[in-house]
Amino acid sequence: MEFKRKFGRKKESKPTKGLFLILLLVIAIILWFKMDAILDALF
C-alpha cells in the first residue's frame, strides 16, 4: 500500500512528464496528417 501512495505522489509532483507526453502526441498527430502530403511529394 505504501508503494501505491509513493507512486501517486510522484505523478502529482511531475506535471512536466505529462506535458511532454502531450507534446509527443501532438507531434505524432501532425506527422500522421501530413503523411499524405509527404508521400505525394516523394512518389
HELIX and SHEET records of a PDB file:
HELIX    1   1 GLU A    2  SER A   13  1                                  12    
HELIX    2   2 PRO A   15  LEU A   42  1                                  28    
END                                                                             
